[in-house]
Amino acid sequence: MRKRKNEELERLDVDQFKKTEKIPVCIILDNIRSLNNIGSVFRTSDAFLIEKIYLCGITARPPHKDIHKTALGATESVDWEYVEDVMHLLPRLAQNGYMNLAIEQAEGSQMIHGFFPKKTGKYALVFGNEVKGVQQQVVDECDSVLEIPQFGTKHSLNIAVSVGVVVWDFWSKLQK
């Protein structure tokens, strides 16, 4: 096997990306502290054609050098919007037909591998603070809670890893 060169990967340019049909998924980052995590989420969102990222609360916004360091230009391709209070955003998304899903460990949560998004559905995935997770009031406002199963000693995954796991799961199920 030979490793392919970047020019052989046939990636979209920013204009082509903007015109390409996206999967019906939005990412909501609520009170994310790490600029590197934010940049990583932009990059993952670009890779899997995420419709939009909403940055809420203390979550930093582009342009910022530390976001750019991990996003590698994805802040230019992926649509994003800052909304100060996530509690104002969730009803707006619901009114526009989105199913609001908190990604959290909660009583009555559904394991991600047992959730099957409908191709005709629209989904907003809420990811919370690196230490405190998704706020309880946000969990209460969501339609459901999805959980990533974990089997080791740690209680959580890094936010950028969590987004990658969940987005890949949605992408692969929506492609079938």
Summary of the structure (lengths in Angstrom):
residues: 176
radius of gyration: 15.9
end to end distance: 28.1
largest distance: 50.8
contacts: 529
relative contact order: 0.19
helix: 39%
strand: 22%
